[in-house]
């Protein structure tokens, strides 16, 4: 299974970006999907997550500004980021969990850099 993240870039404060993460390979059933981010010198943190049923949860710092969604037919995860702030600057990683029999496997994308200038 491979994850290809895209959509990062440089944007001014208040701007918007849309991240995508496409999964490919031997995929049976994708369970949970999520976006994490890691800024220099900080730990990786959960930004937003979405279950197979469409339930979502967000970090308090992004609530009301970011929206996570998924297209199950395309095995693709999205993150719409609005009203971006300099503190949103980080490398963003997608994560998916795949169920295979009685096991669940987690996969990470390579990361896409988001830089918000003030």
C-alpha angles and dihedrals in degrees: 000000000000129000121204115195122193143159102075123130147122118308136165122250109280093028131119139237134180119213123201131194119191120195121207138171132052100354121167107166126349112213118179124006129192150168122231130180137203125196122196111284093008135100122257110265136193113254102176140339137195129196127220087260093054100256112147139199131186140197110257090242093063103035112128092016105060129052124195121202140162138210106210094189090059097035087233132142125203138195118194108199119194133173090023119200131201088250088064088069108121145107107280120214130191121217131191134181121213125199117219115173108307093341134085122204128196124214132189131208122225096256133250122227120237117190121183117192122206 
